[in-house]
Amino acid sequence: MIQLTQNKFMLVIITSALVLGLLGFWYYQRNIYSKEILKLEILGPAEAELAQEVEYTVKYKNNGNVRLEDPRLIFEYPKYSLLQAGQSLRQEVALEAIYPGQEQTLNFKTRLLGKEGEIKQARAWLNYQPKNLKARYESETSYTTQIKSVPLVLEFDLPSKIDSGKEVSFKLNYFSNASYPLSGLGIKLEYPADFEFQSSKPRSLDKTDWDVGLLNKAEGGRIEIIGHIKGEIGEQKQFKAQFGSWQDGEFVVLKETIRGVQIITPSLYISQQINNNSLYVAKAGDALHYEIFFKNIGNDVLNNLFLVAKLEGGLFDLATLKAPLGDFEPGDNSIVFDWRKIPKLQFLAVGEEGRVEFWVELKDDWQISSINDKNQVIRTNISLSQAQKEFVTKVNSKLEMSPKGYYQDEVFGNTGPLPPVAGQQTTYTIIWQVKNYYNDIKNMQVKAILGSNVRLTGKIFPEEANLTFDSNSREVVWKLENLEAGQGVLGTAGPSVAFQLALTPQQAGNLTLVGTARVTGEDEFTGLMTSAEAPVINTADIVQ
């Protein structure tokens, strides 16, 4: 029994020794080579500007005496790097065997996206198999680059104090001075509590997001926002905006700005009338009489005030401006009303109201240069003490009509004596053409009365034109339905219709073929009717 126990004990000792030996041999195999023998590092710039091209150099060296076989390098660009089409952030490169003492480098170029001061990390891994060993080893390293500057501008044009419950109109300006074009740009806006969004120009995606798209160097834009804000007197409200780029569905913030405003007790109420109308809609060529009213609705007397009225809009003909009690500053299109000239600005008691006025005309020959210029407005920005108010006046579209009469033409071909002879028929071709300048028009039509002894022959071009004739009233009506802004103005001919008339006069002379033509339509932007007239066409006006 004792002998059997001793045999088992010896078996355990031998087995344990064998296992320990195998483990020792495996440990020896795993550690006869140190991965520190392979030196791996990344070289690159410590700082970079937004979107500036940077180059990373991956450097590796075999400091041992064993060849490294089947090496594979993985390089990972910093997150949100701008890469060429088809490239991924993680690049894998199969290398040739690395001999003892051999040193090699690989270069990787990119452009970095991120906020100013943000740290961007590049990483590299190199795995390999030392000769005569089955185990694979891996070395890794990293390198950081700081974004030192972001040449983007994002700033609020927003007053520091706002009356509670007052309509707020503010702007958010953006600009890129980056040397590389930035695409996929967008802007996000965070409003304070109790802010009610009403509208923006351009339109937002969901009241808080705007698509900017591509910006080249020295390009920018503006977002205008209108809303209402409420709050307790003295309460601070904070607006926050972020300027960034969409990368693979993620918004990468490049620039951020915050602007605080304070809710104050309103002390001034400002209103405006144009030509005795607070809801006036202007039109090209208008003569405008502006009246700016201001009332002290606070609890204290107001003294020595300056009122500044700034005019904004390309339709103003500033050469016609008249402000007998104001000083005009053409540099920024501002009219300054001084308390030294206007008593109510010098002393405005509680509950009292004052008024200033000026006159200016709108250009009649102003033309849009692209479809983006449609829906024109003119603005008056009023500043009085801490109070600010912007008034936006819509501008009705401008229509033009060009009627022409022909005898010889390539449309129908006319017959009969010229000049017309009593009792004999002569036919003529009339062409109506219209132009629309500023806004889209709907429900558009042209009307005119035919002269005595004049009738339609029924020839119309194009045949599908909606042209009708009332035999009783002798009125010709051409319906166009809708007409977009810029038609006939932006390098293309406006819509036209040609129709043939037959005149059988009772007597010779200069006779009326078509009376005054009037084109009308409903402006989709202003909601008002707009119209234009064209002169009478007589037989003497016919182009032969």
Buried (B, 14 or more C-beta within 10 A) or exposed (E): EEEEEEEEEEEEEEEEEEEEEEEEEEEEEEEEBEBEBBBBBBEBBEEBBBBBEBEBEBBBBBEBEBBBBEBBBBBBBBBBBBBEEEEEBEBEEEBEBBEBEBEBEBEBEBBBBBBBEBEBEBBBBBBBBBEEBEEBBEBEBEBEBBBBEBBBBBBBEBBEEBBBEBBBBBBBBBBBBBEBEBEBBBBBBEBBEBBEBEEBBEEBEEBBEBEBEEBEEEBBBEBBBBBBBBBEEEBEBEBBBBBBBEBEEEBBBBBBBEBEBBBBEBBBBBBBBBEEEEEBBBBBBBEBBBBBBBBBBBEEEBEEBBBBBBBBBEBBBEEEBEBEEBEBEEEEBBBBBBBEBBEBBBBBEEEEEBEBBBEBBBBEEBBBEEEEBBBBBBBBBBBBBBBBBBBBBBBBBBBBBBBBBBBEBEBBEBEBEEBBBEEEBBBBBBBBBBBBBBBBBEBBBBBBBBBEBBBBBEBBBEEEBEBEBEEEEBBBBBEBEBBEBBBBBBEEEBBBBBBBBBBBBEEBEEBBBBBBBBBBBBBBBBEEEBEBEBEBBBBEBBEE
